[in-house]
Amino acid sequence: MQPISVPKLPKGKWFRGPDFYGCCNTGLAPCIMHSKTGKYLVGPEIPCHDAMEAAVQFTDKRVWTDPHGRRVWLYKSRKPAIAKFMALCGVQIMENEKTRREHAEALEKARKGDIAAALRAGDF
């Protein structure tokens, strides 16, 4: 697996990290955004978009929480924002690896005739 390299982000642009295992475009992948106000927002993708819309209103806060309890962190500079983004990506990569192993184990057991494992494999 290649290490994640965050490109330069012009104002108003963003970069997504890894999504959940077996999922595509959930809107909850780690994301880093460079807001039009010059601040960096880091957190799940959809809450980051929501926070970007509200960025002017919470410039004095460091953490914004959406109505569902998902957090978005606000940074004034790129370096700490990238560090937080990489930490969130690391957590997601570890979770994906754990889920990938569970899926592989369920498939192996299903091939050996375990019906419960076959049903579990369908959940991934």
N, C-alpha and C positions, 0 to 999 in steps of 0.2 A: 504494500500500500504506500502510495506517495504521501509525503508530508503536505499539509495544507499550507498554501502560500496565498496570503491575502493581497490582492492587487491594490494599487492606488485607487482610492475612491473619490471621484469628484463629488461636490455637494449634491445631495439628492439621490445618490446611488447607493447600492447595497451589495452584499456578498453573502451567499448562503453556505452553510456547512452541511454535514451529512444528515440525511433524513432518517427516520426510524427504519429498522430492518423490515423489508418487505413492503414498505410504503413509499408513495411518491406524491410529492406536493401536498403534504399534510398541513403546511403552514406553521408547523411547530419546530422545524429544523433550526439549529442555532444560526443567528444572523447578525451581521454587523452593518450598520448604516451610518452614512455621513449625512447628517441632516442639513437642510438648507440654511440653518442658523449657524452651522459650523461645528456643532457638537456631534459626538459619536454615540450611537445607541447600540446596545448589545443585548440580545435575548432571543426568544422565539420569534419567528418571522412575522406572523400576523400581529402579535402584540407590538412588535417594533414599528410596523406600519402605522398602527393606531397611535403609538407614542410619538411618531414623527409628526403626525397631524397635530398633536397636543404639545409638541416640543416648546413652543413659545410660552405656553402656560406653566411649564414645570422646570424652567431653566435653573431655579434655585434648588431643586431636588437632585439627589443622586440616584434614586431608585423610583421607578414608576411601576405601579401594580395595576393590571387590568381588572375588570370585574370578575374574572375567573381565577384570580390569584396568581397569574403568571407575571413574573418580574421582568422589567427592562431596566438595564443600568445605563446611566448617562455619564459620559466622559467628555472632558474638554479637549483632550489630545488623543492622538492615534495610538501611541505605545501602550498605555494601560487598557485601552479598548481592545486592542488586538490580543493582549494577554488574557483578558476575560473571555473573549471569543474563542481562543485556543483552548482554554480550560473547559468551556461548554462543549466544544467539539470533542475533546478528549473523553468527557463523560459519555457523550453520545456514541462514540466509537467503542468504548468499553461495553456499554449496554448492548449495542448491536452485535458485538462479538459473543457476548453471553447468550443472546437470543439465537444467534446463528448456531452455536454449539447445541443448545436445547433442541433446535429444529433438526439438526443432523442426527442427534440421538433418537428423537422420535421417529425419524424416517428409517433409521437402522432397525429399531425395534419393530416397526410396522412391517418391514420386509421379512422379518422373522415370524410374522403372524400375530403380533400383539394388536388386537383390535382397538384397545384404548389408546395406544400410541398412534395408531393410524388416524383416529379422531383428533388427537392432539396435534398431529402434523398438519391437519387441515386448518388449524387456527393461525398458522404462520403465513 
